[in-house]
Amino acid sequence: MSEIATRLQSTVTETEIRGCSDRPNICGKEAACRSFENNTSKCVCPHDLSSPTSDLKCPNRLTVSLTPRIINIIVPSSANFTNTTTALPKTEQVNLLYNIN
């Protein structure tokens, strides 16, 4: 077997676990149970809906840094910005007259 075929074969370790809706912990810590309209369910990785590996890991994980970082917010220039807020209407005094018999 060629070296490329050997490497490709070793990376195909996905497994499919079905019927997980009644067993919430069967998908492991990284995967989640996804239910379908036809009353079936299976374990999937929440980031890309792929199947988890045989050890219940999600290979394409999105990680978040533990240290906070600055998020640059780009404010559009005033030439391209339209203010869509609407002022409240003026209040008016309303006098109601009732006939009480």
N, C-alpha and C positions, 0 to 999 in steps of 0.2 A: 504494500500500500504506500502511496506517495506521502511525503511529509505534509502537504497541504490537506490531503484527504484525512490524515490522522488528526490534524488540528481541528478541522471542521467537525469531525465525528465527536471529538471530546467536548466541543462547545454546545452540542445539542443535548441539553440535560433538562429540558422542560417536561413537566408532568401536568396532567390535567386532573383536577380533583372536582368531581361533580357531587351534587346533593349536599351542599354545605350549609344550607339555610337553617337546618335543624341542629347543626353542630358548629356554633360560632367560632370556636378556637381551632378548628381543623386546618384553617388556611395559614396559620402561623402569625408572626408579628408584623410581617411586611405586606402580605397579600390580604385581600378583602374578599368577602363572599358577595358575588353579584347575582341578583335574582332576575329572572326573565319572565315575560308575560305568560309563557306556556308552563308555568309552575316548576321550572327547573332552575338550578343554580350551579355556579362553579366558582372556584377561586381564581381571582385575577389580580394582577399588579395594578394599583390605582393610577399610576402615572401614565401608563400606555395601554392598559387593558390586556397585556400579554399574560401568558400562563407563568406561574412561578416555577423555579427550578425544583428538582427533586428534594432539596433540603429546605424548601419553602422560602427561598430568598427571591427578591426581585432584582434581576441583573441591571436594569436600567433605572436606578433610583435617582431621584432628585434630592440633593442634600442642601441643607440650609446652614449657613455659617453660624457658629455659636457667638461670635463677636458682632455687635451691631455695626452697621456701616451707614454712611450718608447716602440718601436717595436724592438724586438730582431731579428736581421738578422743573419742567420747562413750561413757562407760562407763555401762551400765545401773545403776539404783539397786538396792540390795541387796534391796528388796522384790520386784522382778521377776526377780531373778537366782537361778538354781538351780545349785548346785555339783554337777556330774555326775561328778567324779573319784571313783574307787573306790580305797580303801586296799588295799595288797597283803595277802594272807592271812598269818597267822602261820606261821613256819617250824617244822617239827617234826623231831625226830630219828627216823630210821627205821633199825631194825636188821634186816638181812636174814640169814637162816640158810640155809645151803646144805648139802646132804648130798653129800659127795664120797666116792665108793666106790673 
